[in-house]
Amino acid sequence: MNIKNAVAAFVVILVMGSCALAQPNQSQQVFFNTDVVPILTKLGCNGGGCHGKATGQNGFRLSLFGYEPDLDYEAIVQEARGRRIFAAAPSRSMLLLKASGILAHGGGKRVEPGSEDWLTLSRWIEDGARPALSMDPVLTRVSVSPDRRTFDVEARRQPLQITAHFSNGATRDVTRQAVYQSNDPELAEISDAGIVQVKNRSGLFTVMVRYADQISVFQGTAPHTKVTNAHAASLVAWEKANGRSFVDRHVAGRWKQLGILPSLPADDGAMIRRLSLDICGTLPTATEVNEYLADAQTDKRARLIDRLLDRPEYASYFSLKWADILRNRGRGYSTSQQRPGTALFAGWIRDSIAANVPYDRFVTEILTAVGSQETNPPAVWYRTVRTTSDYVESIAQAFLGIRIQCAQCHHHPAERWSQADYYQLAAVFARVGRRGGFSDAEVPTSETIYLAEEGVVVHPRTGQTMQPRAPGGPEFKLGRYDDPRRSLARWMTSPENPYVARTMANRMWGHFLGRGVIHPIDDARSTNPPSNPELLDALARDFVDHKFDVKHLIRTICNSSTYALSSRSNESNQDDLQSFARYYPRRLSAEVLLDAMSQVLQTPTKFRSVSGDFPPGTRAIELPDEAVPSNFLDVFGRPLRNSACECERVDSPALGQTLALVSSPEIQEKLVADKGLAARLATNMKSDAENVREIFMAVLARSPRPREQIVALSFLESQKDRKDAYASLLWSLVATNEFLLNH
Amino acid sequence: MGGIKATRVSRRNVLELGASALGLGLVDLLRLRALGSGSSRARANKSLIVFWTNGGLSQQDTYDMKPDAPPEFRGSYRPIATTVPGIQITERFPRQARVMKQLSIVRSVHHENGIHAPSAHWMQTGYFGPTLARNAPQKPSFGSVIGRVRGASEGLIPPYVAIPQAEAFGYQGAVYLGAAYNPFELGANPNAMDFRVPNLALPRELRLSSVRSRTQLLREFDALQREADHASVNDDLNSFKSQALEMVTGEKVRNAFDISKEDPRLRDRYGRHQYGQSAILARRLIESGSTCVTINTGYWDHHDDIDKGLETQLSPLDAAIGALVEDLEDRGMLDDVVIYCAGEFGRTPLINGNAGRDHWANCFSVLLGGGGLKGGMVVGASEYRGGKVRERPVSPGDLLATIYQALGIPLDTHFEDATGRPVSIVAGGKTIHELV
């Protein structure tokens, strides 16, 4: 054993030793809730794969992760005719015989007879298997020490010490009884004994620590390299040159900690393509690219952003995004009588975005909508969102940025959300009344939404009537005629609200940078912290200070130097997906890609619906709903609007997509259309060289490189049929990764 | 060459003769791999062919006959004996009767829901589903799970194929497993004269030579471009591109879907109808590397005049299943391929006023065989008139667990849904131990 290992071993012994000393000694009382249940959790007894699942295992059912200790007590002590414990001879209790594998146990041997955990369980039985009493100390929180650390090349190991804090002021070391989980096991592992081990990668990670019903988090930073003075100096220089925006200062702060250097700035051609795609979902034309390249003013990017935000395509593109989130569905409303609701809501979303309606008002109008779905468009939101779980989960994911689904059936295992939180939010919608509507509709439509006289939500386990309350917010004070939804909307849009502005800021950041500061964007948890909390806080604060002005938020992001970095990586940032030190390339989304192909091939797509054809020239980003038939859009991941989660839109490549690229009739038709670009190029009077240049500008927003020019020209020369040749050349360019990706 | 059609060939024969000598059409990678290694390896290479009886097949007229029940229950068909003493099935299933030793019937499946959509979701995923047909799928289908766990045995062949397209009310998809695990939909009737796979066929005016020259050009451009390098999305795109190009321009995949390469007499044995030709295509795909091929048959929702519907559909279904069993056996593949015939539910024991049968999920039958599962068995039993489970109730999850176990997929496998919640693939189901 070398010295380092010997020291490490000694530390382990010390840590373990101190734990042992901190255990309750013989004279101390063993409490069911805070001693017994955490052991069952640590041993895995109440996990979702074992006795914790809803049906239990072999007739023995525990609450998932021990969040309902009263039920667990009943299961252990009273069920099975009391055979599970045997006070006269604790070691012969079925609980211990099974857990230690002495009696055949499907879950195997979980505990060593005579071990500390075994002794604790055994003492609890011996003392009469005492239930939890109201005067028992209550666990108020657990703390982790240290709660954060920056590692480096040498120091890659950190033992954690977990302390339980009780209502009577007592504390106890529970390092060995706590349960640990790393959010990125490829970056850092955590042992059952609470020792963090960073692997050979860099980045940010968290370790969730759970003890009884409390959780806590350790945050680790593993820099790319040991941060040197030279590195720090070059970042200072970058900040000095670029740090006019708070965005860039906060981002650079993270690079400093992580030992990462930013990529070079993107060139002008890349920037106009990126901005046009990100703001308008539209490729720039060759003319727009040329004008931008020729513009010598220093503020040309800011002016371009302003121009793009004023274009109708901006409203179309972002209303597509919001129609996904707000689940404005066409499926299920297939008769022409039922369709207007979909179109009405789509139009309202689009108008709101075009008018830059402040986000707080946008949210409020949807949330508090009353009246007929035929005349008040935001009331149409209540058409698809119509059950308790729809209300709660849509609000949580779309506006609060949290996933609370778990809490419908049990306490969220990685957050503080309980079933009470879930059903209190549900209670806000208990009095949403519905009248009228088409009885023949597959899903009711054209209803009138109103505040019903009555309506309650009860807790499914306790049967208690729930008072309307926002998650983590106050209980609302409501009069007889007050709509609880108004109180919720007021809470959500108040400047102090911890969720709504942050979630929108994160959503927009994720839209433009390819990844949220919190990722996924609708999964904020203490166990999934932002990769740059200062940045997210600052963006949210700035958004609120500017009265929820969405265009302002977009300008803030798009004018930053961070957004303008090249997508080409350097050695320090090539594996990084957390610190935005380069632009993360991503595939064009379904609608944007189809429109881009229509644009460069100069042949619009014809869209049809049950109620007739869309006007010629209608673009995919302008379609009102997801049910307009298009094989291309389905294959490339258009979402079905089944949930408020943006994750439903799949932008990752798949085999079917490339198959469609190669052989889809939709694309082939565009290539060979009589009035399409290939036909025009074949018959115009320009030289092949001029045409190739024009093609590259239109397709890739840049001129061909010399080698590309040679490849293209020699291909054209080798082909007999000129139109075919141009069609093939165009196909091979729209199938390049450079075209398929926003980079 | 047609050496397979008359003579039954054992595993040993195949080894001695070599696959090509038998004129198998395709090199049977799947089976060669299985043969070349130990039994555990063979187990991991197993595949599944499903006959999905969309709409709900009448158990009373097929696998669970009640000849002694009053006429309004027993229906028009008579039972016939099978090669297994004591097991009787409908007179319209003589081909299956002949291979009954290889097949088992589960007569006590139940889930108690009588609506198509949620029932289809239940049988496809193991979980109760949405109550409106238009509602979203919530869990992945077993085909997607198998595709995800096992992948294709052979890179270019889609792991999960639906013939002619996905059905089961939209619940044969992958949901949170990712779009890559949705079934590859054939989009054509394999029995059609001009059968070709739309996704693999080129548009009429596009020649294969043009595709090849385009492809070459694309490779050159992709290689020259420096934008967006080092991106993992780039790597994915590149690998999918070469796969797609190979699928369209290469021979291998075309060949796998090309049932015209099969011996015409073997095709006759399967039957020159959609079910029969789908089944022979399914076998061909399995040989080329697919892991789950679902043949959607139906529509079996015979509320009115059930005899009229069954009369046209039962015999083709029988020919397809019977021929498949024999063919797999001839090739020594039966132990490597699970055969499963099921739908969302069965039909009411009592014939209704329109001479039809309605939805019935309280007790119905499914067929399981091959893949090393025991044949010649009947699991469970219904009551005298078929309305309720008399013994050995079997849940949708139990069926999935049995199939997964036969395929060597660990039953404790979980996948995280969109909220990060781990969801079991068997939904609490337990293997039907009588069959394994």
Interface residues (C-beta under 8 A of the other chain):
Chain A: G48 G49 K53 T55 A270 R331 G332 R403 Q405 C406 A414 E442 V443 D523 S567 R568 S569 Q574 Y584 P585 R586 R587 G637 L640 N642 S643 C645 C647 E648 V650 S652 P653 A654 L655 G656 Q657 T658 L659 A660 L661 V662 S663 S664 P665 Q668 E669 V672 R705 R707 E708 V711 F715 Q719 D724 S728 L729 W731 S732 L733 A735 T736 N737 E738 L740 L741 H743
Chain B: L132 A133 R134 A136 P158 G178 A179 A180 N182 F184 N199 L200 A201 L202 P203 E205 L206 S210 V211 S213 R214 T215 L217 L218 E220 F221 D222 L224 Q225 R226 E227 A228 D229 H230 A231 V233 N234 D236 L237 N238 F240 K241 Q243 A244 L245 M247 V248 D412 H414 A418 T419 G420 R421 P422 S424 G428
